[in-house]
């Protein structure tokens, strides 16, 4: 990572106030100082340095001729590989299709070996709309047995088959809602976030007075000590307006200090993208607050519903 800025402490190499660039490489030891550390920054550092908190799930979405590889970490859904092979039409009188499907499986098998670290991932979900996923899993285990692939054989219990309506990225959302998949990846943060969202939507349906979403509604609920679970998208903590950003930090810290649960969703993950549709902040309440119905869900922190109306006057740096 390369950082640029002005030098604030003179040394024999760089003069005071001179512009300087420094590179931080892997395994370099550095000390970072801040006047005030927000709890989510400390939490992120703690999780980033604890291997037990970075469980990962690999997803292979497969149908005849197409395979898409995805890696789900606690904060990211990343496309890592794709296999696409043209297959002839299946005919009972020829073996051309069978030979082509084996070539396809060989490429997918190589993709599993090259792009999924079986030593790190907790679960490999093989999913798709038809029977190709099941056929591939059977073929893969036979291939591993014949070739003596110890790595695949030792981790065969980590492979889980599941159904999806397609093999495109949007299938990740329905896949993570599958009960069998939930059991397989129940210890990952991604699953915790998705369960929290599911609880939120169920509460909206059954007890609408026990939820809040949007900055203004959530602030009112926090001030009344009503929030049991607070869900916040990490993008809100990167708001360009200093004061608005501080509002979100204070809300999260207040809820955490009350003993309630605070979940920080990654905007790059499927769950974070769902939360973004709810303005990026939402909560499940300990008790009903019907008066929140009088507050628009898109209302900002200020009474007028615009987060930025008062912020520039309060902190001049925010508008610079």
C-alpha positions, 0 to 999 in steps of 0.5 A, a space after each residue: 500500500 502506498 501512502 502520500 502526504 506531508 512529513 510532520 517530523 523532520 529527519 535526515 532523509 525528509 525535511 519538515 513539511 516536504 511531500 513524501 510517499 511511503 510504501 508498506 509491504 507485506 510483513 512490514 511492522 507499522 504503528 498507526 496513531 489516531 486521536 480517537 479510535 472508533 469501535 468498528 475500526 478496532 473490531 475490523 483490526 481484531 477480525 483481520 488479525 484473527 484467522 479464526 474469525 475469517 472463515 470463508 465459503 467457496 461457491 461453484 455455480 454450475 450447469 452444462 458448459 458453464 461454471 462460475 467460481 465465487 469466494 465468500 468471505 465475511 465481508 466480500 463476495 468475489 468472482 474468482 474464476 469462470 469455465 465456459 465450454 461449448 457442448 454438442 447436443 446430447 444424442 444417444 447414438 454418439 459419444 461426442 457429448 459424453 467426451 465434451 462433458 468430461 473435458 468440461 468437468 476436467 476444466 472445472 476440476 482444475 478450477 477447484 484445485 487452482 482457485 479454491 484453497 481447501 485448507 482455508 475454506 469451511 465449505 464448498 457449495 456446488 449449486 445449479 438449476 439441474 442435475 449437472 451439480 450432482 453429476 459433477 460431484 460424483 465424477 469429481 470424487 471418482 476422479 479423485 479416487 482414481 488419481 489418488 487426490 488426497 486433498 479432495 478426498 480428505 475434504 469431501 465432506 466440505 462439498 455440499 450440493 444445493 439448488 439454484 435457479 441459475 448460475 449467475 451472481 444473483 443466485 448467491 442470494 437464494 443460495 445463502 437462504 437455503 437451509 442445508 447451506 445455512 447448516 453447513 456455513 452456520 459459523 460464518 459472519 455472512 450467515 450471521 448477517 443473513 439470519 439477522 436480515 431474515 429476522 428483520 423481514 419476518 418482524 416487519 411482516 409479523 410485528 411491524 412496530 418492532 423494527 426501524 430503518 433509516 437514519 431518523 427512525 433508528 436514531 429515535 429508537 436508539 435514544 429510547 433504548 429500544 434497539 436489540 439488533 442494529 445492522 449498519 452498512 460499512 459504507 455509512 462509516 465512509 460518508 464524505 461528511 464528517 458530522 454525518 459519519 460521526 452520527 453513525 459511529 455514535 449510534 453504533 457505539 451507543 447500541 453496543 454499550 447498551 449490551 445490544 448486538 451491532 452488525 457491520 455489513 460489507 457493502 461488497 457482500 450480498 447481505 450488505 447490498 440487501 441492507 443498502 436497499 433499506 438505506 444502509 441502517 436498520 434495527 430490530 427492537 426490544 419493544 414496539 414503537 408505533 410512533 416511528 410510523 410518523 417518521 419517514 424511513 428515508 428521513 435523515 438525522 436532521 428534522 428536515 430529513 436531510 443529513 447535510 443541512 446542519 452538518 456544514 455549519 457544525 463542522 466546516 471541514 465537512 464541506 471542504 
